[in-house]
Amino acid sequence: MTHRVAIVGGGASGLASIKCCLDEGLEPVCFESSNDIGGLWRVKENPEPDRASIYFSVIINSSKEMMCFSDFPIPAHFPNYMHNSLIMDYFRLYADHFHTDIYKWGIPALLSTTCFCLFKSDFSHSGEWVVETENKDGKKEKHVFEAVMICIGHHCYPNMPLHDFPGIETFTGKYFHSRDYKTPEGWRNKNVIVIGIGNSGADIAVELSRVTKQVYLMFDFLRKTVPFGFFCSLGERRLNKIFDHTLYNLKPKHRLLSQYPTLNDELPNRILSGTVQVKPNICRFQGSSVEFDDGSVVEDVDLVIFATGYRYSFPFLASQVVSVSNNKASLYKYVFPPELERPTLAIIGLVQPLGSIMPISELQARWATRVFKGCIKLPSVVVMLKDIQWKQAAMAQRYVTSQRHTIQVDSVSYMDEIAELVGVQPNIPRMLLTDPRLGMNVLFGPCTPYQYRLRGPGKWAGARQAILTQWERVTQPLQTRPCDELKPRRSYKWPLLLSAAALFFTVCVKRNNLQAFLQDPTSLLDRVKMYLPTQ
């Protein structure tokens, strides 16, 4: 009997999960609260409640070769850092190529639904779930599934810490979360404060600064001492040679490796032009005025944008299934609840990687579907809980304490960890012996997702070629006009040096006849000219 798997969410993680189910012979059914695929990357002027949303100008900060699904390279002509519309184009190409379109594997009547996942009464024996749905017309239905994959990500529920800002209730301007920001239109010649200097906060501050009267960028200075301070010092010294964070008033109190990095090429220029001013923490709001911790006051503030991150939760699951407290959930490898009687629930994409989420979600889905089939066994509850505790302790030791740093992972090491469980981690020593060219590319090249398709379950015949041609796909979108290389001019440097050396050598040889040479040097010079280059 074919196992039916409920997939909640039709974004990047949901699409990968549908495809992995099909690869393993499972029957996926996708439940999506909106009417299309894409999740976070599908921009809408007025997004549905409790749905991830971005602004119109968003460009992803992961390169296309590092963010693609492992058996479907992004087209070579796509730019290396893609606008959100091109990411949607890629998702549609992926869905068409692998027949993972949500309209095929979702139930059309269930699109735009809310759902609740409940244990079936005999869960301890069957591991089955009852999924209750309600569509936009109020029609309710129940469906039974052998497994459930939650693919809603962690950008659905905005974090608005209004209690940390005294007097916010007196503020006469407008304030909202960065989730609700779409374009800078409507804020021309206004005073705007952006709270938070994560990637969204920096992007929004830069974009607004082109039209506003003034943008004030506030970020919280947090202190954290990390155990690997030597490496932090090396990295900080290198970064400050490129960009002096102290000079631009952007130096935080935490160390380099204890906070998720913010990447923004334009922010320094906006600070230099004065259109963005960096400010310390806000002390209080009073009407249209805002006072900062350094005693400075900004009058006539029109807008405050809270780029203060998100909190995640699973309101469609019973609290005893996955309990979330302070943005922390107890999940084995960030995927499986360790104390479920049957391993038939997987949370896909609930990580904050130092890299791209797409290949990570795909690997998680490959692992989960094989667990559902019984091809892979999870360890004992004790082992899983110890792994969870170790990861939480390591994260607390490294990162600044905040709601943001509860699901942090280093992309490459985490992907290798999951790939080993699936049996698809590349065997580099063997490759160096049997296919040295490929082995050298994997060992010394970028850790692109294709390497997890070289062997094991889900092996892809095109993986080797994709790795060997990855730099061609990087350079192709840059070649937008013919550009002839300049031919090097002929250099006389070496002929002249050699001629001088020959002259010196000849003088040395003739040193016994130096007087004769001084009386008649033309004879020697005529001999030397025989060896000089002619034009």
C-alpha positions as CSV (number, residue, x, y, z in Angstrom):
1,M,0.0,0.0,0.0
2,T,1.3,3.4,-0.9
3,H,1.9,5.7,2.0
4,R,0.1,9.0,1.8
5,V,2.0,12.0,3.2
6,A,0.4,15.4,4.1
7,I,2.7,18.3,3.3
8,V,1.7,21.6,4.9
9,G,3.1,24.5,2.9
10,G,3.9,25.0,-0.8
11,G,7.1,27.1,-0.6
12,A,10.6,26.0,-1.3
13,S,10.6,23.3,1.4
14,G,7.1,22.1,0.4
15,L,8.2,21.7,-3.3
16,A,11.3,19.8,-2.3
17,S,9.2,17.5,0.0
18,I,6.7,16.7,-2.7
19,K,9.5,15.8,-5.1
20,C,11.3,13.6,-2.4
21,C,8.0,11.8,-1.7
22,L,7.6,11.0,-5.4
23,D,11.2,9.8,-5.5
24,E,10.5,7.3,-2.7
25,G,7.2,6.1,-4.1
26,L,5.1,8.0,-1.5
27,E,1.9,9.8,-2.4
28,P,2.1,13.5,-1.4
29,V,-0.8,15.8,-0.8
30,C,0.1,19.4,-0.3
31,F,-2.0,21.9,1.8
32,E,-1.3,25.5,1.0
33,S,-3.0,28.5,2.6
34,S,-2.7,30.7,-0.4
35,N,-3.4,29.9,-4.0
36,D,0.0,29.4,-5.4
37,I,3.5,28.0,-4.8
38,G,6.5,30.0,-3.7
39,G,5.9,30.7,0.0
40,L,8.1,33.5,1.2
41,W,9.3,34.3,-2.3
42,R,5.9,35.0,-3.8
43,V,5.4,38.8,-3.3
44,K,1.9,40.0,-2.6
45,E,0.8,43.6,-1.9
46,N,-1.6,42.4,0.8
47,P,-0.4,39.0,2.1
48,E,-2.7,36.6,3.9
49,P,-2.5,36.6,7.7
50,D,0.2,34.4,9.2
51,R,1.9,34.0,5.9
52,A,5.5,34.8,5.1
53,S,6.0,38.0,3.0
54,I,8.8,40.0,1.5
55,Y,9.1,43.4,-0.2
56,F,9.2,43.9,-4.0
57,S,12.9,44.7,-4.3
58,V,14.3,41.7,-2.5
59,I,17.3,40.1,-4.1
60,I,18.6,36.9,-2.5
61,N,22.0,37.0,-0.9
62,S,23.0,33.4,-1.7
63,S,24.5,32.7,-5.0
64,K,22.5,30.6,-7.5
65,E,25.0,27.7,-7.5
66,M,24.9,27.4,-3.7
67,M,21.1,27.8,-3.3
68,C,19.7,25.5,-6.1
69,F,18.2,22.1,-5.6
70,S,20.8,19.3,-5.9
71,D,19.5,17.7,-9.1
72,F,18.2,20.8,-10.9
73,P,20.8,23.6,-11.6
74,I,19.5,27.1,-12.0
75,P,19.6,28.1,-15.7
76,A,23.1,29.4,-16.6
77,H,21.8,32.7,-18.0
78,F,20.1,33.6,-14.6
79,P,22.1,36.1,-12.6
80,N,24.2,34.9,-9.8
81,Y,22.1,36.8,-7.2
82,M,18.5,36.6,-8.2
83,H,15.6,39.0,-7.8
84,N,12.6,37.3,-6.1
85,S,10.7,37.1,-9.4
86,L,13.5,35.0,-10.9
87,I,13.4,32.7,-7.8
88,M,9.7,32.2,-8.5
89,D,10.6,31.4,-12.2
90,Y,13.1,28.8,-10.9
91,F,10.5,27.2,-8.6
92,R,8.0,26.9,-11.5
93,L,10.7,25.4,-13.8
94,Y,11.5,22.9,-11.0
95,A,7.8,22.1,-10.5
96,D,7.3,21.6,-14.2
97,H,10.4,19.5,-14.7
98,F,9.7,17.1,-11.8
99,H,5.9,17.3,-12.0
100,T,5.7,18.6,-8.4
101,D,3.2,21.3,-9.2
102,I,1.0,21.9,-6.2
103,Y,-2.1,21.8,-8.4
104,K,-1.2,18.2,-9.3
105,W,-0.2,17.0,-5.8
106,G,-2.5,19.2,-3.8
107,I,-6.2,18.8,-3.8
108,P,-7.6,21.9,-5.6
109,A,-10.6,22.1,-3.3
110,L,-8.2,22.3,-0.4
111,L,-6.1,25.2,-1.6
112,S,-6.5,28.3,0.4
113,T,-7.3,26.2,3.5
114,T,-6.5,26.1,7.1
115,C,-5.6,22.7,8.6
116,F,-5.1,21.0,11.9
117,C,-3.0,17.8,12.4
118,L,-4.2,15.4,15.1
119,F,-3.1,12.0,16.3
120,K,-5.3,9.2,15.0
121,S,-6.7,7.2,17.9
122,D,-4.4,4.2,17.3
123,F,-1.3,6.4,16.6
124,S,1.0,4.3,18.9
125,H,0.3,1.4,16.6
126,S,-0.3,2.9,13.1
127,G,1.6,6.2,13.3
128,E,-1.3,7.8,11.3
129,W,-2.5,11.3,11.4
130,V,-6.0,12.9,10.9
131,V,-5.7,16.2,9.1
132,E,-8.8,18.4,9.5
133,T,-9.2,21.1,6.9
134,E,-11.4,24.1,6.3
135,N,-11.5,25.9,3.0
136,K,-12.3,29.6,2.4
137,D,-16.0,28.7,2.0
138,G,-16.1,27.1,5.4
139,K,-16.3,23.6,4.2
140,K,-14.6,21.1,6.6
141,E,-13.2,17.7,5.8
142,K,-11.0,15.1,7.4
143,H,-8.2,13.1,5.8
144,V,-6.0,10.3,7.1
145,F,-2.3,10.2,6.3
146,E,0.5,7.8,7.2
147,A,2.9,10.8,7.7
148,V,3.0,14.6,7.9
149,M,5.7,17.0,6.8
150,I,5.5,20.6,8.1
151,C,7.0,23.0,5.6
152,I,5.9,26.5,6.7
153,G,9.4,27.9,7.5
154,H,10.0,30.4,10.3
155,H,8.9,33.7,8.8
156,C,5.2,33.6,9.4
157,Y,4.7,35.2,12.8
158,P,6.3,38.7,13.2
159,N,8.1,39.5,16.4
160,M,7.0,42.9,17.6
161,P,8.7,43.6,21.0
162,L,6.6,46.8,21.8
163,H,7.0,46.3,25.5
164,D,10.7,47.2,25.1
165,F,9.9,50.7,23.8
166,P,8.3,52.9,26.5
167,G,5.8,55.4,25.2
168,I,5.1,53.6,22.0
169,E,1.4,53.9,22.7
170,T,1.8,57.7,22.5
171,F,3.5,57.7,19.1
172,T,1.5,59.8,16.7
173,G,3.2,58.4,13.5
174,K,2.8,55.0,12.0
175,Y,4.6,51.8,12.9
176,F,4.6,48.3,11.5
177,H,6.8,45.2,11.1
178,S,9.1,44.8,8.1
179,R,6.9,42.0,6.9
180,D,4.3,44.6,5.9
181,Y,6.8,46.9,4.1
182,K,6.5,46.7,0.3
183,T,7.9,49.8,-1.4
184,P,9.3,53.2,-0.4
185,E,6.5,55.0,-2.2
186,G,4.4,57.1,0.1
187,W,7.3,58.1,2.4
188,R,9.0,60.8,0.3
189,N,10.4,63.6,2.5
190,K,9.5,61.8,5.7
191,N,11.5,60.9,8.8
192,V,11.8,57.2,9.3
193,I,13.4,55.0,12.0
194,V,14.3,51.4,11.2
195,I,14.8,49.2,14.2
196,G,17.1,46.3,13.6
197,I,20.2,45.9,11.4
198,G,19.6,42.4,10.1
199,N,19.6,41.9,6.4
200,S,16.0,43.1,6.0
201,G,16.5,46.2,8.2
202,A,19.6,47.2,6.3
203,D,17.9,46.7,2.9
204,I,14.8,48.7,3.9
205,A,16.9,51.5,5.4
206,V,18.9,51.8,2.2
207,E,15.9,51.7,-0.1
208,L,13.9,54.3,2.0
209,S,16.9,56.6,2.2
210,R,16.7,57.4,-1.5
211,V,13.3,59.1,-1.1
212,T,12.9,60.1,2.6
213,K,14.1,63.2,4.3
214,Q,16.1,61.2,6.8
215,V,16.5,57.5,7.8
216,Y,17.7,56.6,11.3
217,L,19.0,53.0,11.6
218,M,18.8,51.7,15.2
219,F,20.3,48.5,16.3
220,D,20.8,46.9,19.7
221,F,24.4,46.5,20.8
222,L,24.8,43.1,22.4
223,R,27.8,41.7,24.1
224,K,29.1,38.2,23.8
225,T,32.4,36.6,24.5
226,V,33.1,33.5,22.3
227,P,35.5,30.6,23.0
228,F,37.3,31.0,19.7
229,G,38.3,34.7,20.1
230,F,41.5,34.2,18.1
231,F,39.7,33.3,14.9
232,C,37.2,36.2,15.5
233,S,40.2,38.6,15.8
234,L,41.7,37.4,12.6
235,G,38.4,37.8,10.8
236,E,37.5,41.1,12.3
237,R,41.0,42.5,11.4
238,R,40.5,41.4,7.8
239,L,37.0,42.8,7.5
240,N,38.0,46.1,9.1
241,K,40.8,46.5,6.5
242,I,38.0,46.4,3.9
243,F,35.4,48.4,5.8
244,D,36.1,50.2,9.1
245,H,33.1,49.4,11.2
246,T,34.1,51.8,14.0
247,L,34.5,54.7,11.6
248,Y,30.9,54.1,10.2
249,N,29.6,53.6,13.8
250,L,28.6,50.0,13.0
251,K,30.9,48.2,15.3
252,P,28.9,45.9,17.6
253,K,29.9,44.7,21.1
254,H,29.6,41.1,20.1
255,R,32.3,39.2,18.2
256,L,32.3,38.3,14.5
257,L,31.1,34.7,14.8
258,S,28.5,35.2,17.6
259,Q,25.9,36.8,15.4
260,Y,24.2,36.1,12.0
261,P,26.0,38.3,9.5
262,T,24.4,41.3,7.7
263,L,25.4,41.7,4.0
264,N,24.8,45.0,2.4
265,D,27.0,46.7,-0.2
266,E,25.1,50.0,-0.3
267,L,24.8,50.8,3.4
268,P,28.3,52.4,3.7
269,N,27.5,54.8,0.8
270,R,24.2,55.8,2.4
271,I,25.9,56.5,5.7
272,L,28.6,58.5,3.8
273,S,26.0,60.6,2.1
274,G,24.2,61.3,5.4
275,T,20.9,59.8,4.2
276,V,21.2,57.1,6.8
277,Q,22.3,57.9,10.4
278,V,23.2,55.0,12.8
279,K,21.7,55.5,16.2
280,P,21.8,53.6,19.6
281,N,18.9,52.0,21.4
282,I,15.6,53.9,21.7
283,C,15.0,55.2,25.2
284,R,11.4,56.4,24.8
285,F,8.7,57.6,22.4
286,Q,6.8,60.8,23.2
287,G,4.2,61.9,20.6
288,S,6.1,62.3,17.4
289,S,9.5,62.5,19.1
290,V,11.9,59.7,19.8
291,E,14.7,59.9,22.4
292,F,17.8,57.6,22.1
293,D,20.0,56.3,24.8
294,D,22.7,58.8,24.1
295,G,20.3,61.6,24.9
296,S,19.7,62.7,21.3
297,V,16.2,63.4,20.2
298,V,14.6,63.2,16.8
299,E,11.5,65.2,16.2
300,D,8.6,64.7,13.8
301,V,9.1,61.0,13.2
302,D,6.6,59.8,10.6
303,L,7.3,56.0,10.5
304,V,8.9,53.3,12.6
305,I,9.7,49.9,11.0
306,F,10.3,47.0,13.3
307,A,12.8,44.8,11.5
308,T,12.9,42.6,14.7
309,G,12.7,39.1,13.3
310,Y,10.1,36.4,13.7
311,R,8.9,33.9,16.2
312,Y,7.8,30.5,15.0
313,S,5.0,28.2,16.2
314,F,2.8,25.4,15.0
315,P,-0.8,26.4,15.9
316,F,-2.2,23.5,13.8
317,L,-0.3,20.9,16.0
318,A,-1.3,19.9,19.5
319,S,1.1,21.5,22.0
320,Q,2.3,18.1,23.2
321,V,3.5,17.2,19.7
322,V,6.0,20.1,19.2
323,S,6.3,22.5,22.1
324,V,7.8,25.9,21.3
325,S,9.1,28.2,24.1
326,N,11.1,31.3,23.6
327,N,11.6,30.3,19.9
328,K,13.0,27.0,21.0
329,A,11.7,23.6,19.9
330,S,13.1,20.2,20.9
331,L,13.8,18.5,17.6
332,Y,16.3,15.8,16.7
333,K,18.6,17.4,14.0
334,Y,15.9,20.1,13.8
335,V,13.6,17.7,12.1
336,F,12.0,15.0,14.3
337,P,10.2,15.3,17.6
338,P,12.2,12.8,19.7
339,E,9.5,11.5,22.0
340,L,6.8,10.7,19.4
341,E,5.8,7.0,19.6
342,R,6.1,6.7,15.8
343,P,8.5,8.8,13.6
344,T,5.9,10.0,11.2
345,L,6.1,13.7,11.7
346,A,9.0,15.8,10.2
347,I,9.6,19.6,10.4
348,I,11.3,20.7,7.2
349,G,13.2,24.0,6.8
350,L,13.1,25.1,10.5
351,V,16.7,26.2,10.5
352,Q,18.6,29.5,10.1
353,P,21.6,28.6,8.1
354,L,24.8,30.5,7.3
355,G,23.9,29.9,3.7
356,S,20.8,29.0,1.7
357,I,17.8,27.1,3.0
358,M,16.8,25.3,-0.2
359,P,19.4,22.5,-0.4
360,I,19.2,22.0,3.4
361,S,15.4,21.6,3.2
362,E,15.9,19.1,0.3
363,L,18.3,17.0,2.3
364,Q,16.0,17.0,5.3
365,A,13.1,15.9,3.1
366,R,15.3,13.1,1.6
367,W,16.1,11.9,5.1
368,A,12.5,12.2,6.4
369,T,10.9,10.3,3.5
370,R,13.3,7.4,3.9
371,V,12.6,7.3,7.7
372,F,8.8,7.2,6.8
373,K,9.5,4.2,4.5
374,G,11.5,2.4,7.2
375,C,14.7,2.5,5.2
376,I,16.4,4.5,8.0
377,K,15.9,4.0,11.7
378,L,16.1,6.8,14.2
379,P,18.2,6.3,17.3
380,S,16.8,5.8,20.8
381,V,15.0,8.7,22.6
382,V,17.9,9.1,25.0
383,V,20.4,9.5,22.1
384,M,18.2,12.0,20.3
385,L,17.7,14.1,23.5
386,K,21.4,14.1,24.1
387,D,22.1,15.4,20.6
388,I,19.5,18.1,21.1
389,Q,21.0,19.2,24.4
390,W,24.5,19.2,22.9
391,K,23.4,21.4,20.0
392,Q,21.6,23.8,22.3
393,A,24.6,24.1,24.6
394,A,27.0,24.7,21.6
395,M,24.6,27.4,20.2
396,A,24.3,29.2,23.6
397,Q,28.1,29.2,23.9
398,R,28.7,30.7,20.5
399,Y,25.9,33.1,19.8
400,V,24.4,36.1,21.4
401,T,21.3,35.2,23.4
402,S,18.3,36.2,21.3
403,Q,15.2,34.7,19.7
404,R,17.1,34.7,16.4
405,H,19.8,32.3,17.5
406,T,17.8,29.2,18.4
407,I,17.9,27.3,15.1
408,Q,21.2,28.5,13.8
409,V,23.3,26.0,11.7
410,D,26.5,26.2,9.7
411,S,25.4,25.1,6.2
412,V,28.2,22.8,5.1
413,S,28.7,20.9,8.4
414,Y,24.9,20.5,8.9
415,M,24.4,19.3,5.3
416,D,27.2,16.8,5.7
417,E,25.6,15.6,9.0
418,I,22.3,14.9,7.3
419,A,23.9,13.5,4.2
420,E,25.8,11.0,6.3
421,L,22.5,9.8,7.8
422,V,21.0,9.4,4.3
423,G,24.1,7.8,2.9
424,V,24.9,10.4,0.3
425,Q,27.9,12.2,1.7
426,P,30.6,12.3,-1.0
427,N,33.5,10.0,-0.5
428,I,36.3,12.4,-1.3
429,P,39.3,10.1,-0.8
430,R,37.8,7.5,-3.1
431,M,37.0,10.2,-5.7
432,L,40.6,11.4,-5.6
433,L,41.7,7.9,-6.5
434,T,39.1,7.1,-9.1
435,D,38.2,10.5,-10.6
436,P,40.9,13.0,-9.6
437,R,39.4,15.9,-11.5
438,L,36.0,15.5,-9.8
439,G,37.7,14.9,-6.4
440,M,39.8,18.1,-6.6
441,N,36.7,20.1,-7.6
442,V,34.7,18.8,-4.6
443,L,37.6,19.1,-2.2
444,F,38.9,22.6,-3.1
445,G,35.8,24.0,-4.9
446,P,32.6,25.4,-3.4
447,C,30.3,23.1,-1.5
448,T,27.5,23.1,-4.1
449,P,24.5,20.8,-3.6
450,Y,25.2,18.6,-6.6
451,Q,27.8,16.7,-4.5
452,Y,25.0,15.1,-2.5
453,R,23.8,13.4,-5.7
454,L,27.0,11.6,-6.6
455,R,26.3,8.4,-4.7
456,G,23.7,6.7,-2.6
457,P,19.9,6.9,-2.7
458,G,18.7,9.5,-5.2
459,K,22.0,9.4,-7.1
460,W,21.8,11.7,-10.2
461,A,23.7,10.9,-13.4
462,G,24.2,14.6,-14.1
463,A,25.8,15.5,-10.8
464,R,29.4,15.1,-12.0
465,Q,28.9,17.3,-15.0
466,A,27.0,19.9,-12.9
467,I,30.0,20.2,-10.6
468,L,32.6,20.4,-13.4
469,T,30.6,23.2,-15.2
470,Q,29.5,25.2,-12.2
471,W,32.0,28.0,-12.8
472,E,30.7,28.3,-16.4
473,R,27.2,29.0,-15.1
474,V,28.7,31.6,-12.8
475,T,30.4,33.5,-15.6
476,Q,27.8,33.2,-18.3
477,P,25.4,35.9,-17.0
478,L,28.2,38.3,-16.9
479,Q,29.1,37.9,-20.5
480,T,26.6,40.4,-21.9
481,R,28.8,41.9,-24.6
482,P,31.8,40.9,-26.7
483,C,35.0,41.9,-24.9
484,D,38.3,41.4,-26.7
485,E,41.3,40.9,-24.5
486,L,43.9,43.6,-25.0
487,K,47.0,42.2,-26.9
488,P,50.1,42.7,-24.7
489,R,52.6,45.3,-26.1
490,R,56.0,44.1,-27.1
491,S,58.4,44.5,-24.2
492,Y,62.1,45.3,-24.6
493,K,62.8,44.7,-20.9
494,W,64.5,41.3,-21.3
495,P,66.4,42.0,-24.5
496,L,67.9,45.2,-22.9
497,L,68.8,43.3,-19.7
498,L,70.4,40.5,-21.6
499,S,72.4,43.0,-23.8
500,A,73.7,44.8,-20.7
501,A,74.7,41.5,-19.2
502,A,76.5,40.5,-22.4
503,L,78.4,43.9,-22.4
504,F,79.4,43.4,-18.8
505,F,80.6,39.8,-19.5
506,T,82.6,41.0,-22.4
507,V,84.3,43.7,-20.4
508,C,85.2,41.2,-17.8
509,V,86.7,38.9,-20.3
510,K,88.7,41.7,-21.9
511,R,89.8,43.1,-18.6
512,N,93.4,42.2,-19.4
513,N,93.2,44.3,-22.5
514,L,91.3,47.2,-20.8
515,Q,93.9,49.8,-22.0
516,A,93.5,48.6,-25.6
517,F,89.7,48.7,-25.2
518,L,89.7,52.2,-23.9
519,Q,91.9,53.3,-26.8
520,D,89.7,51.6,-29.4
521,P,86.3,50.6,-28.0
522,T,84.6,50.4,-31.4
523,S,85.9,47.0,-32.2
524,L,84.4,45.5,-29.1
525,L,81.1,47.3,-29.6
526,D,80.8,46.0,-33.1
527,R,81.1,42.5,-31.7
528,V,78.4,43.2,-29.1
529,K,76.0,44.6,-31.7
530,M,76.1,41.2,-33.5
531,Y,74.1,39.8,-30.5
532,L,71.7,42.6,-30.0
533,P,68.1,42.2,-31.2
534,T,67.2,44.0,-34.5
535,Q,63.8,45.7,-34.9
